[in-house]
Amino acid sequence: MNTYQKKPIQISAVNLTVENAYDVMTWANHIQPADKQIKLSIESGLTKGLIIPTKEGDMLCGIDDYRMFYPCKADMFELTYEYVVPVL
């Protein structure tokens, strides 16, 4: 049996917080089709995350999850990706 390692790639992502949820939704909806707009998930007046329509049904990108082109749970994101310091 062989051992494999994921090839390094760079992605853009944002960690979803209560403070930035609206801005992330607004940004993402600029690239979403009109019939697939992302919505805030709010329960009892508190922001719980973003509801993202997919082919498989709605996905919840919760607070502390990461938003790339799809939502990713924080623990999986941190296992898979590492921060790249921008080169100026």
MARSEVEX-854341 format. One line per 8 residues: their letters; for each residue x, y, z of N, C-alpha, C. Coordinates in Angstrom, 3 decimals, m for minus. Atoms other than C-alpha are relative to their C-alpha. Example, Ala and Ser with C-alpha at 12.3 -4.5 7.8 and 13.67 -1.06 7.14 Angstrom:
<recs>
AS	0.890/m1.190/0.000/12.300/m4.500/7.800/0.900/1.200/0.000 ~ m0.820/m1.190/m0.060/13.670/m1.060/7.140/m0.770/1.090/0.730
</recs>
This chain:
<recs>
MNTYQKKP	0.848/m1.175/0.000/0.000/0.000/0.000/0.891/1.234/0.000 ~ m0.737/m1.263/0.083/1.276/3.476/m0.894/m0.625/1.047/0.905 ~ 0.477/m1.131/m0.785/0.956/6.661/1.149/m0.031/1.228/m0.897 ~ 0.173/m1.200/0.823/m0.313/9.873/m0.452/m0.208/1.216/0.875 ~ 0.186/m1.273/m0.693/m0.323/13.503/0.580/m0.744/0.943/m0.927 ~ 0.749/m0.968/0.793/m2.740/16.152/m0.599/0.946/1.056/m0.564 ~ m0.841/m1.022/0.613/m1.100/18.520/m3.064/m0.332/1.362/0.580 ~ 0.291/m1.329/m0.537/m0.711/22.028/m1.711/m0.639/0.890/m1.062
IQISAVNL	0.667/m0.975/0.844/m3.113/24.513/m3.241/m0.361/1.195/0.868 ~ 0.413/m1.173/m0.756/m4.060/28.019/m2.227/m1.458/0.294/m0.308 ~ 1.411/m0.348/0.137/m7.665/29.003/m1.641/m0.250/1.318/0.719 ~ 0.456/m1.163/m0.763/m9.475/32.108/m0.454/m1.160/m0.461/0.863 ~ 1.051/0.419/m0.923/m11.683/31.609/2.588/m0.185/1.065/1.065 ~ 0.282/m0.911/m1.107/m13.302/33.531/5.407/m0.625/m0.814/1.124 ~ 0.579/0.619/m1.181/m14.084/32.394/8.938/m1.269/0.763/0.351 ~ 1.284/m0.660/m0.228/m17.784/33.135/9.498/m0.174/0.326/1.480
TVENAYDV	0.258/m0.448/m1.370/m18.541/35.165/12.619/m1.353/0.713/0.010 ~ 1.238/m0.766/m0.124/m21.649/36.875/13.944/0.206/1.388/m0.601 ~ m0.279/m1.353/0.457/m19.980/40.186/13.104/0.099/0.108/m1.528 ~ m0.196/m0.132/1.441/m19.201/39.389/9.440/m1.016/m0.778/m0.845 ~ 0.939/0.860/0.733/m22.116/37.072/8.486/m0.751/0.763/m1.092 ~ 0.748/m0.772/0.993/m24.101/39.783/6.706/0.901/0.391/m1.179 ~ m0.928/m0.388/1.063/m21.051/41.007/4.758/0.392/m1.194/m0.870 ~ m0.336/1.205/0.770/m20.103/37.449/3.740/m1.173/m0.393/m0.890
MTWANHIQ	1.191/0.319/0.792/m23.676/36.806/2.601/m0.105/0.947/m1.201 ~ 0.094/m0.994/1.068/m23.692/40.033/0.575/1.055/m0.261/m1.077 ~ m1.077/0.300/0.948/m20.314/39.206/m1.032/m0.330/m1.247/m0.811 ~ 0.265/1.266/0.684/m21.301/35.626/m1.854/m1.179/0.105/m0.958 ~ 1.170/m0.121/0.869/m24.646/36.642/m3.338/0.308/0.732/m1.306 ~ m0.401/m0.634/1.267/m22.818/38.718/m5.964/0.424/m1.038/m1.027 ~ m0.439/1.049/0.937/m21.513/35.463/m7.476/m0.987/m1.167/m0.066 ~ 1.029/1.041/0.013/m24.591/33.305/m6.755/m1.049/0.324/m1.067
PADKQIKL	1.123/m0.256/0.907/m27.309/32.854/m9.393/m1.188/0.570/0.785 ~ 1.139/m0.668/m0.652/m30.486/34.838/m8.638/m0.915/m0.986/0.712 ~ 0.891/0.981/m0.625/m32.413/31.649/m7.818/0.695/m0.828/1.078 ~ m0.762/0.738/m1.012/m29.706/30.399/m5.420/0.612/0.941/1.030 ~ m0.530/m0.991/m0.925/m29.286/33.374/m3.093/0.157/m0.579/1.413 ~ m0.311/0.420/m1.366/m27.735/32.755/0.334/m0.800/0.880/0.958 ~ 0.796/m0.739/m0.992/m29.776/33.766/3.395/0.627/m0.160/1.381 ~ m0.422/0.113/m1.390/m28.983/34.466/7.023/m0.889/m1.013/0.716
SIESGLTK	0.759/0.895/m0.865/m30.037/31.755/9.465/m0.093/0.681/1.365 ~ 0.208/m0.714/m1.267/m31.550/33.509/12.474/m1.010/m0.774/0.835 ~ 0.901/0.668/m0.948/m33.085/31.787/15.513/m0.058/0.821/1.274 ~ 0.208/m0.782/m1.228/m34.525/33.667/18.474/0.773/1.318/m0.033 ~ m0.674/m1.282/0.138/m33.011/36.867/17.119/1.512/m0.082/m0.089 ~ m1.456/0.170/0.060/m29.477/35.408/17.008/0.407/m0.584/m1.342 ~ m0.517/0.521/1.257/m27.472/34.841/13.824/0.672/m1.347/0.252 ~ m0.552/1.350/m0.146/m26.711/31.108/13.519/0.945/m0.361/m1.134
GLIIPTKE	m0.866/0.286/1.144/m24.944/31.242/10.139/m0.682/0.387/m1.297 ~ 0.547/m0.248/1.323/m25.750/31.219/6.441/m0.635/m1.272/m0.543 ~ 0.643/1.124/0.671/m28.160/28.967/4.564/0.393/0.096/m1.467 ~ m0.545/m0.010/1.348/m26.522/28.047/1.264/m0.685/m1.081/m0.824 ~ 0.660/0.999/0.842/m28.598/26.351/m1.459/1.026/m0.778/m0.822 ~ m0.860/0.852/0.814/m26.858/23.393/m3.128/m0.874/m0.992/m0.757 ~ 0.742/1.028/0.738/m27.870/20.615/m5.520/m0.565/m1.056/0.936 ~ 0.426/1.021/m0.960/m28.172/18.296/m2.514/m0.991/0.528/1.021
GDMLCGID	0.881/m0.623/m0.985/m30.335/20.725/m0.551/0.736/1.126/0.711 ~ m0.602/m1.123/m0.715/m29.678/23.647/1.778/1.055/m0.487/0.981 ~ m1.068/0.274/m0.957/m26.418/23.604/3.764/0.104/1.179/0.947 ~ m0.222/m1.057/m0.978/m25.777/25.560/6.937/1.495/0.208/0.159 ~ m1.366/m0.402/m0.319/m22.466/27.380/7.157/m0.124/0.724/1.334 ~ 0.207/m0.535/m1.334/m22.488/27.940/10.907/1.087/0.973/0.423 ~ m0.984/m0.904/m0.583/m20.691/30.527/12.989/1.231/m0.827/0.358 ~ m1.319/0.620/m0.172/m16.961/29.594/13.203/0.357/m0.981/m1.112
DYRMFYPC	m0.357/0.786/1.178/m17.197/27.524/9.985/0.688/0.928/m0.992 ~ m0.676/m0.772/1.034/m15.262/28.631/6.929/m0.830/m0.011/m1.269 ~ 0.717/m0.108/1.263/m16.783/29.833/3.662/1.035/0.111/m1.108 ~ m0.840/m0.042/1.190/m14.929/29.012/0.458/m0.995/0.091/m1.148 ~ 1.079/0.089/0.979/m17.006/28.043/m2.561/m1.115/m0.862/0.563 ~ 0.986/0.803/m0.704/m18.869/25.803/m0.148/0.336/0.082/1.483 ~ m0.328/m0.071/m1.423/m19.146/25.703/3.653/0.875/m1.173/0.427 ~ m0.908/1.031/m0.505/m16.511/23.737/5.542/0.077/0.127/1.517
KADMFELT	m0.071/m0.011/m1.459/m16.604/22.787/9.211/1.407/0.371/0.459 ~ m1.271/m0.531/m0.480/m13.847/24.428/11.234/1.043/m1.095/0.222 ~ m0.991/1.035/m0.293/m12.196/21.175/12.360/0.576/m0.605/m1.278 ~ m0.479/0.547/1.270/m11.971/19.794/8.800/0.865/1.028/m0.742 ~ m0.775/m1.056/0.654/m10.738/23.143/7.450/1.398/0.062/0.599 ~ m1.290/m0.135/m0.669/m7.971/23.332/10.047/0.883/m1.228/m0.209 ~ m0.779/1.196/0.312/m6.902/19.729/9.340/0.525/0.014/m1.431 ~ m0.305/0.068/1.423/m6.812/20.326/5.592/0.850/1.164/m0.502
YEYVVPVL	m0.649/m1.203/0.517/m5.496/23.873/5.150/0.858/0.659/1.057 ~ m0.783/m0.830/m0.899/m2.831/26.084/6.643/0.069/1.402/m0.581 ~ m0.022/m1.404/0.403/m2.632/29.875/6.524/1.251/0.295/m0.808 ~ m1.129/m0.426/0.833/m0.388/31.350/3.805/0.176/1.491/0.210 ~ m0.292/m1.410/m0.191/1.269/34.650/4.609/0.058/0.671/m1.364 ~ m0.001/m0.671/1.308/0.543/37.057/1.720/1.380/0.592/m0.322 ~ m1.247/m0.599/0.463/3.560/38.127/m0.317/m0.352/1.331/m0.628 ~ 0.296/m1.349/0.509/3.509/41.864/m0.936/1.040/0.443/m0.993
</recs>
